[in-house]
Amino acid sequence: MTSDFERYTQRLIESVSGDADVLGLVLIGSTADASYRDARSDHDFWLVVTDGAAARYRAKNAWLPNADSILCSVDHGSERRSTLFRDGHMVEYAVFTPSETSHGKLERFRVVIDRGGIADLVNGVAVTSVIAPSQRPEPLQNLALIVWTGQQHLTRGERLSAHKYLTQFAVDALLELLRQHAGLLDNPTADRLDPRRRLEQCAPAVAAEFERALARPLSQVGPALLALAEQRVRPAAPHLNWAAIAEVRRWLADA
């Protein structure tokens, strides 16, 4: 049986396939792969068009199926847009010219319209989307710096800023540490571009530990994340600068 989601996808393909200025349509994430889809999935895609058609497709969204039922729509820069329909359905898309596809990132995708090298183009984007570890900050020392910065902001009474450092930046650094040294992305269903996605399905024990750490009072989040790093990563990577982590943990205890 064809689902409402698949019917919308087919209507999308039909709505743009008759325009010779449309060079490619690339379905992304759960739109491309039904095994990642559930009742809350939205439609994600790239529309690749000629240089002359980009402004036209970006200026209006009447070409979207069910455009008369749009509740609201938000531009994210000149190329991307999120659109919410009155039934709660979300569509997130980018309109790119071929040369602009390098502005995006891809992991799971499926090319459903290809009029001249689009598959080769987006395959190249997918290869370069995952940043090599050598181009990232060293995550353990980065974690130590971020946690201490967050604590300093908290001590000054800057709670909102501290919250960002401790529950966002520090979490990202710890996820990268787990990715590099504890096999966080070894599960084939893991999201290589955003390890927060599907973490509960790929590594439920790790996800539960994060949840417990982040449920603590803000002053205790940093120490909990550092303890999680020691527990999960140190046995696999004893060569890292754990002395820095120990020192920051001591400072936090004194604070």
N, C-alpha and C positions, 0 to 999 in steps of 0.2 A: 504494500500500500504506500502511495506517495504521501509524504507528510506535508503539512502547511509550510514547513521550512523549505523543503525541496521544491515545492510549487513556487515559492517566492524566488528561489534561486533561478528556476527556469524562466520565470517572467522577467527577471533582471537580464538574463542572457538575451532574451528576445527583444527587450526594450532598447538595447544598444547595438545588436548585431547587424541591424540594417543600415547603420551609419558607417560609410567608408572611412570617416575620420577616426573611428575607433580601431586601434591597432591591436589591442589586447585587453582581456579581462582575466584577472588573477584572483582566485578565491583564496582566502587566508584562514589559517587556524581551523576552528571547528566548522567553518563554512566549507572548507576543502575536505575535511576528514570527519566523517560522521561518527567515528568511534570516540571523538572528543566532544560530542554534542549532547546537550540535554535541553530540558524545557526552557532554560534561561539563556540559551545561546543566542547571540546576535549575529547579524551578517557582517562580515569583514571582507573587503576586497579592494583591489587596485583597478582603476580604469586607466589604461594607457592610450593616449590619443595623440593626434598630430599637433604640432606647435600651434597651428591656427585654431584648433578646436578647444584648447585647454581653457581659455577664458570663458567660453560658452558653457562648458560643463561645470565649471566652478561657480559661475554666477547664479545658476538656478539648479534646483533639484527636481524639477517637474518630470524629468526622465526616469526617476525612480518609480518602481511599481508602488501603487497605493499612495502616490504623492498627495492626493486630496485628503488623506487622513493624517498628515504630519502634524504633530503637536508642537514641536520646537526643533530648531536646528542650530548648531554651533560650529563656527569655523575655527580650526586649529591651524593658524597660519594660512597661507594662500592655497595650500594643496590638499589639506585634510578637512573632513567634516564629519560630525556626529549628528545623526538625525533620529529623533524619538517619535514613534507613531502613537496614535491614541489608544491602541490595544496593548501598549507596553513594549512592542517590538522595537529593537534598536538596530540601526544600520550605521556602520562606521566605514568610511572609505577614503581613498586618496585618488585624486586625478593627477596623473603624471604624464609628461611627455617622455619619450624614451630616454633622453639624457637625464631626466630628473628621477628616474627610478633608483638611482644611487642614493637618493635622500632617504630611502626607506630601509627597513629591515624585514627579513623573512625567515621563518623557520619551516612550518608546514604550509604548503600551498599547492594549488592545482590551477594550471592554465587552461581556461575553457574557450578563449578566443585568442588566436595567434595569427596575425597577418604580417609576418615578416620578422622572425628572429626574436619574438618576445620571450619564448621559453628559454632560449640561450641567455638572454639579458637577465631575466629574473633568477635563473640558476646561478649566475655570477654574483648577484646581490646576496643570495642565500649563503654562498660560500664566505663572503666577507662580512656577514652580519654578526657572527659570533666573534667577539674581540678576543684575540689571543691573550693568554695569561701574562705574557711578557709586556703587554701594553697596559696592564692594569696596575694600580698601586699594590704593593705587597700587603696582602689582606690582614695578617696578624698585627703588624705594626700599625696599619691603618685603623684597625679596630681599637687598639689601645689609645691612639690619638683622638679618635672620635668620641669614645666613651669619656675620656678625661675632659674634652671640650664640652660635652653635654653636661657633665657634672659642674664645671665652672659656671656655665650659664645658669644652671639650676641654683647654685649657691648665690648668684647675683639676684635671684628672684625672677629670672627670665624663663619662666616655666614653658611657655609655648615654644621658644627656640630650643630649649633643652629637650622637649618632647620630640622635636624633629630630629635632633642628633641621635637620641637614644633609641627611638622606636622606628626610625627610617634609615638613617645613614649607617648606624651601627649594625642594624639587622642586615642591610645589604652587604657590609663588609664581612659579617659572619657567614652569610650564605656563600659568598665567594670563597671564603676559607674552607668551608665544607665541600664546595665544588672541587676545589683544587686538591684537597688532601684527604677527603673522607668519602669520595665517590657519590656525592649528592645527586649528580645527574646520570649515574649509571643506569637508572631505570629508563627504558626506552620511551616511556610516556612523559618523561620530564620535559619541561620547557627550557630550552637552552638560552633563550633570550631573557626570560624573567623567571628565575627559580622559585619565586613566590607562588607562581601559578601551579596548581595541582600538587603542591607540596604535601597536602594531607593525603592524597592518593599514592604518591610516589614514596614518601618517607613519613608515615604516620607518627612514628615515635619521635622523630625530630620535630615535626610540626607541633606535637603536643608539648614538647619542651619549650619551644618558642612561645606557645600560647601561655604557658605557666609563667615564663619570665616576663612577658609583656603585661600580664595581669597584676603584677606587683605594683606597689607605690613607685612613682617615678624615680625616687632616690635609690631604689633597689634594682632597677632594670639593668643598669650598667654592670654591677657586680654579677647579676644572674647571667648575663650574656657572656661575660668573661669566663665564668665558671663552666658554662656550656661549651665554650671553645676548648677549655682545658680537658673536659671530659670526652668530647667527641673527636678532637683533632690531635691533641698532644701525643696519644699513643702511636698514631700513624706518622707524625711529623715532629719528632723530638728535637730536630735540628733547628727549628725556628726560634725566634727570639722570645722565649717564654719568660726570660728575666724581665722584659718590659711589661709583660702582662702581670707578673707578680708584683712589680713596683706600683703599677697603677692600682691594682687591687688593694695594696697597702694604703695608698693615698685615699682611696675611696672609703676604706674602713676608718681612717682617721677623720675624714670629712664628716 
